Amino acid sequence: MSFTANARKFYIDGAWIEPAQTATLDVINPATEVPFETIAMGSAADVDRAVAAARKAYGTWAFSTRDERLNLLRNVLEEYNRRFEDIAQAVSTEMGAPITFAREAQAWAGRAHMEATIKALEDFHFEELRGTTQLIREPIGVTALITPWNWPLNQIVCKVAPAIAAGCTVVLKPSEIAPVSGLLFAEIMDAAGTPPGVFNLVNGNGPDVGQVLAEHRDVDMVSFTGSTRAGILVAKAAADTVKRVAQELGGKSANIILPNADLAAAVAAGVLGCFSNSGQSCDAPTRMLVPADRHAEALEVARAAAATLVIGDPADEATTQGPVVSATQWEKIQRLIQIAIDEGAELVAGGTGRPEGIDTGYFVKPTVFGGVTPAMTIAHEEVFGSVLAIMPYDSIEQAVTLANDTVYGLGNYIAGTDIDQIRSIARRLRSGTVNINYPDWDTFAPFGGYKQSGNGREYADYGIHDFLEIKSVVGWG
């Protein structure tokens, strides 16, 4: 199945062009382990061409009006909605998301972020007078956007849309593991009438394209989403040119189930939240903290919740759990499950190997561990798969300490009934987001992390701010 005629081309300066070299990469369907597309892989020469196009276009786009930017984003949204099913099908095939989830969450996220950015731009203040000084918020320049495979459209749109809204020009490098949805997005940008050079796309790997973008002297900012390990490499590569680096990296989110919570409902919701997207979300609630005197009860609820997942063909609308994205990811998850067993965690559900009756595809058994202690690997290393660690606590103070006992700080969760108590705990948690009682996704809430989960914030007006410089004109009036 081919979703695009442009898989072996790059989108640069308003046209689909042949790459400078002939390197290619097969894109694997993780449910079948069979290639379904072959993409071109970029090089430094392709990056140079894309950056030059973006630099040239910046001279005009930086001085575009709010209305011009809004008109473009509205056109993009219209084209996105027209290609919505194509996007959902591509995401489902390239990363294994069940098609219902691909529509309702993956493709939906791109639409929602475009809508949020349009609303934010309509209300955004680019200038203000403070005393006799005029503060002017100007686009930072040429931006390199490096996006991951786990939420392809979520991350593409919540970077591209605010960058363009700010007046920046863009070179996008999607993940080479799940690149097809990015190619479709480039087709959307083209159909929407994006001026040449404002948006460019080059596929490739980290060393040959991502690092070259980060090092490039004509790139003013890098916005990166991915692992903390890769984020560190991007930051080091960018350091010599002192460019801005915004990063959304790994996580090990805690989910504190308070003693006054409805334990059965809270645990069940937490299990499904952890396993959503096959556990491949940086802010997944992967550490469930439960009162020690109800630990055994929580394990039984978690076991039952894990058993409700429907594992199978992502193309089947009844499937709720697809494969993980690659053989490399599958092997990493298997290793960490085995380490947890070896270190003495109680295996409540799942375990190593594929689910029963499945012989092909990178499917993981939804796995729950109980009795997890802070010293265990499963308590502090990001798994990025359907693996939940349940940890007992004796007091609220200990729960807060356990939640903060991580190098990450992306998101945390609290379930309970005393809102004053919850708000007090939320203030003490060291993370960019705290979710109370499993709220709906808020695409206007700033998203980003503390500590090794990154820096900067995305979504709506906060995303626009990340792509702006502040100029002070003193003595203006």
N, C-alpha and C positions, 0 to 999 in steps of 0.2 A: 504494500500500500504506500503510495506517495502522496504527500499533502501539498507539495509545492514543486514548481518547475525551477525554482531558484536555489535549490539545496547546494549546488556546487558553485554558487556565486556569492559575492558580497554586495551590500547596498552602500554605495559611496557616491556622494555628490549628486544625489537625485537619480541614480541609475543603477541597474544591476550589472556588475562588471565581473570579468574573469579574474581569478586570483593571480598573484604574481608567480606562485609556484603550483605544482600539481598534487601536493599532499592532500590526502582525503582520510576520512574516518567513517567507519560504519556506525550507525546509530542502532542500538539493540533494543528490541522490545523485551522488557524484563519479565513479562508473563510467558514468553515463548522461548527466550534466549536466542532469537533469530533476528538478524539485521532486517530493518524495514526501510532504511534510508541511508544514503551516503552523502556526507557533507564535505565541502572544501575546508581545509585547515589553513589559517592565515599565517603570515610571517611578518617580520619587521617592515618589509616593503609595503605590505597591505596596510599596516598601522600608520606608516608615514603618509600614505595617500589619504586615508580617512581623516587623520588629524589635520592635514593641510586643507582638506575640504571644509572641515569644521571651523578651522581658524579663519578661512576666507569668509565663510558665511556669518561668523560672529560679528564682523564689522558692521553688518546690516541688522541682523536679528537682535543684537543687544539694544538697538534703538527702536525696535518695533514697539507698537502701542499695545496697551492692555487689550484693546478690542481685537487687534490682529492675532495676539496669542490665544485669546478666548475663542476666536473663530476657528483657528487651527485645532485646538483641543476639542471643540464641539464636533468638528468634522471627523476627528479621530474616533471619538466616542460613537458617532453614527456608523462609521465603517467597522468598528469593533463589534457593535451589536449585529451588524449584517453578517459578520464572519464568526459569530459566537459559537455556533455548533462546530465549525471547523477547528476552532481553538480548543474546545473541550475534547474533541476526538483526538487531536494531536497530543494534548497533555496526557490523556489516558493511555495512548499508545507508547509515548516516549518515556514515561516515568511510572506507568502502572497504576495510576489513580483510577479507582472504580468510576465508570462513566457518570453515574449519578453525582458522585462527589466532584468529579471534574467539572460538571456543569454548575452545581450549586455552591461550590467553594472555590475551586481553582480558577475557572473562567470568570465566575462572578467577581472574584477579588480584583481582577484587572478592570472590569467595568466600574466597580465601586470606587476604586482609587481614582479613576479618571473623573468620575462624577464629583468626588470630594475635592480634587484639585481644582476643577472648574469653579466650584462654589467658593473655595478659598481664594482663588485669583480674583473673582468678582468683588470680594470684600477686602482685598489686601491693600495695605498702605505702604507704598514704596518711598514716600517722603514725609517728613514732619519737621516743623520748626520748633526748636528748643531754645528759648531765649532769642539770641541773634544768630544762632547756628542752625543751618539747614542740614538735616540728616538725610542722606540719599542712599537708598539700598539699590545697588547695581549688580548685574549678573557677574559671577566670578570669572566666566570665560568658557574655554573648551573643557568639557567634562568627560571623563572616562567612566563608564558605568559597567561594572562587572557583576553579573547576576548568577544565582545558583540554580540547581536542578530541582529542588524540592517544592518550591512554589514559583514556577517560572513566570507566570503573568503577574502575580502579586508583586514580585520584586522588579520586574521590568517596568511596569506602569508606575509604581510608587517611586521610581527614580526618574524615568523619562519625562513623565508629566510635569512634576515640579521643576525639573531642570529647564524645560521649555517655557514653562510659566514664568520663571525667573528671568528669561532672556538668554539663557546659555545655549550653546550648541553641544551636540552629543555624539560620542562614539560608544556604541554598545557592544559588549562581548558577552553573549549568553553562555551558559554552561554548554560545553561540547557534549556532555552526556545527554542532555535534553534540549537540543537546539532548535527543533522544528517549530515549536510554538513561537520562538523568537523570530524565525524567518517569516512566519505568518504575520507577526506584528510589524515587521518591516514592510510587508506588502500593504498592510493597513495604513501605515504612515505615508507610503507612496500614494495610495488611492485617496488619502485625505488631502492631498495637495501640499505636503510639507515642502517648503522652499529647499532647493538643493543645498546640501551641506549642513543643514540644521540637524538632521538625524542621519547617522551612519551606522552600519552594522558590519562587524568583522568577526567571523567565527574562528575558534582556535583554542589552544590549550593555555595553561597558565604561563609557562616559561616563554613561549614563542609570541604570545599576544598580550596576555594579562600583565606580565612583568614589563614588556616593552611600553605598554600604555602608562604604567605607573612611573616609569623612568623618564618618559618623554618630556622634553623641555617645552614643548608647545601645548602640553596638557596642564590646565590650571588646577584641576581637582579630580580626585578619584573617589567614587562612591562604590564600596565593595560590600557584598553580602556573601558569607561563606563561613568556613571553619576558622577558628581562632588561629590555628597554625598557618593557614594561608593568608589570613589578615595581617599577621605579623610580617610575612614576607612582602606583602604589598606595601605596608608602611615603611619598611626598610628601603624598598626600591624607590619609593617616592621621596625619601628624606633628602637626597642630594639636591633636589630642585625646590625643596621647602614648599611643596604644594599641599593644599588642604586634602586630608584623607578622612572620609566618613566611613565608619565600619559598623556593620550589624553582623555579629559573630555568634559563637556557640552559646549554649545554655544548659542549665541543669535545674530546672524550675522545681521548687517545692510546692506542694499542695497541702496546706494545713487544714485538716479536718478537726474542728473544735469540738470539745465535749458536748456542747449544746446543739450541734448539728444533727440533722436527720441522717444518721450514719449510713443507712442502706442507700438512700438517694444520693448522698454526697460521694460515697465510695464508687457506686456504679457510674455516676457521671464522670468522676475522675479517671476511672479505667478507660472509658470510651474516649475521653479527651486525650489521654496519653496515647492511645492506639490510633487515633484519627490520622489520616494520611500515612498509614503504616508506621506511625511513630516518627516520621521524618519532618518534624517541625522543631525549630530551634527553641521555641518557648513551650514545648509540650510539658505537661505536668508529670514529670517522670519520677519524682520522689514524693510519695504520699506519706504524710506524717499523721499518725492516728494515736488517740489515747491508748496507753499501754494496756489498760484494763479492758479495752475493747478490740485489741489487736486480733485475737482469734476470730471474732465476729467479722471484722473487716476483711480478713483473708477469705472467708467463705463468700462474702458478697462479691469480692473481686473475682474469685474463681467462677462464680455464676455469670458475672458480667462478661468476662472474657469468652465464655462459651456461647454467647449470643452473636458473636461476629460471624458473618457469612464470608468465608474465604474462597476465592476462586477467580474466574475469568473477569478481568476488568470491564469487558464489553457487555457483561450481563448486568442489567439494571438492578438486580437483586443483590449483587455483591457489595459488601461493605468493607472488605479488607483485600487489597491487592498485594502485589509483590513489592519488595524494596527495589531500588532503582538499578542495581548492578551486582555482578558477582563479587566485586570488591566489598561493597557494602554488606552483602549477605555474609561473607566470610568474617568480616569484622564483628558483626552481631553474634554470630555463632561462637566466636572466641570469647566475647564478653559474657555470654550466657554460661559457658563452661567455667570461666573464671569465678563467676558468682557461685556456682555449684561447688567448686573446689574450695572456696573460701568459707563455705558453711551457711550460705543463705538458704532459706527454706523454699524449695520449688513448689509453688502453689498451682501453677498452670503452665502449660507449654513446655519449653525446653529446647534442646538442640535438634537440628534437622528440619526437614520440611513437614508441613501439616500432613496428617494421614490422608492417603489417597491422591496426593499431588507429587508427581515425579519430575516435573519440568517447571522451570521458572524460579525466580528468586524470592520464593515465598518463605515467610518466617512464622513459626508458631507464636501466637500472642502469648507472651510469657509474663508471669507474675511471680515475684519473689517476696517472701515475708521475712520478718526478723532481721532485716538489713541493719547493719551498724555502720557508723561513720568511717570505720577503718576499711570497709570493703570497697573494692574497686567500683562496684556497681553504684555506690553512693556518691561518687564524685566524678567519674568519667562519663562524658556524653556518649550515649550508645547510638542514637539516631535510628532507632528501630522500635518495634512493638515490645518493649521490655519495661516493666514497671517495678520499682523498688518501694516496698512498704516498710516504713520505719516507725517503731513505737516511741512515744515520748511520755514523760511523767508529769510535766508541767508546761504551762504556756511559755514560760521563760526558756525552758529547754527547747521547745518547738521553734521559737524564734532563733535561738542559737544554731540549731540544726539547719534551718532554712538559709541562714546567712553563711553557713560553713561551706563555702564553695568559691572557686576563683571566678565564677560567672555571676551575672546579675542582670539577666534579661527580663524574666517575668516570674511572678509568684502568684499563688492562688490561695484563697481563704474561703472556707465554707463554714457557716454558722448562722445563728439567729440573733445574736446581740450586736447590733450595728455599731454601737459605741465601742465595744470591745474590738470588733473587726477593724474599725478605723484606727484605733490605737496601735494594733499590731501592724497594720499596713504602713504606718509612719516609721516603724522600726525595721522594715524589710529593705535590704539594700538591692533594689532592682528597679529597672526603668518602668515597669508596669506591675501593678497588683490587681488581680481579677477577683472580684467578690461574688461568690455564689454563681460562678459560671455565666457571666453576662454575655450578651450578643457581641459580636465583633464590632468595634467602633473605629471606623476608618478616619475619624477626625481626632482620635486620641493619639498624641505623639508616641512613636514606637522606637525604642532603642534601648541600649543597655548601660549598666554600670560595669566597672572592673573589666575583666577580659571578655565581656560580651560586646564591647565596642564603645563607640562614641558617636555623637550626632544623633539626630532624630528624624524619622520619616513620617509620612502621612500628612495630607492637607497643608495647612499654612506652615506647620513646622518643617515639612519637606521643602517648601519654597525657601524658607529662611536659610536652610543649609547650603543653598546654591547662590547666596548673595554675599557681596562685600558691603561694608558700611563706609561711606565717605562723609566726612564732616566738612562743610563749607562754612568757615567761621567768618562772621561779619556779614552774613547774608542780608539781614534786615534788622 
